Amino acid sequence: EIILLKLGEIVLKGLNRNTFERKLIGNIQRRLKKFGRFDVYTKQSTIYVEPMDESCDLDSAHQALKKVFGIVAISRAAACPKDKDAIADTAKKYLYWRLSTAKTFKVESKRADKKFPLNSMELSKYVGGELYEAFDNLKVDVKNPELLVNVEVREKAAYVHAEAEQGAGGMP
């Protein structure tokens, strides 16, 4: 499990962006110190917070990161191989409780790794079909779903998570 942090205004800062990102990463690392050892790195306007071992307190880290200025959205996610079947299986397992209690859902995919063989729409359709088959209680609702399943295919791995929570926003 990993924590994904989405950046806000920082991405608009042009030549100063690196300064703001370094400040934000420093703030994140300071906030996380008491919860264990985490690898914190940034790629494609997302900051990844990966626990280095089992002793990390991911729940407390997640709560603490919601209060860090400069983060507009925060998600706990499951990483998996960049394969459509692995992504669908990870969604079924990682979001099982949410999927088994929801009535409607929608899958939204982002494909930052353009080498991935399916485009975002095809991936959403495939994963959505697999979830629909696996859970009898679910209906697809693309306009107003009770549960939004997010799939992000990134450079290192694919990530599956439910709706992102709002962060503190602003600047670091």
Salt bridges, closest charged atoms under 4 A:
GLU1 OE1 - ARG76 NH2 3.07
GLU21 OE2 - ARG17 NE 2.83
GLU50 OE1 - LYS156 NZ 3.34
ASP59 OD1 - ARG76 NH1 2.46
ASP89 OD1 - LYS92 NZ 3.87
GLU108 OE2 - LYS106 NZ 3.34
ASP113 OD2 - LYS82 NZ 2.53
GLU130 OE1 - LYS92 NZ 3.55
GLU152 OE1 - LYS6 NZ 2.86
GLU152 OE1 - ARG154 NH2 2.93
GLU152 OE2 - HIS161 NE2 2.83
GLU163 OE1 - ARG98 NH2 2.95
GLU165 OE2 - HIS62 NE2 3.12
GLU165 OE1 - LYS66 NZ 2.65
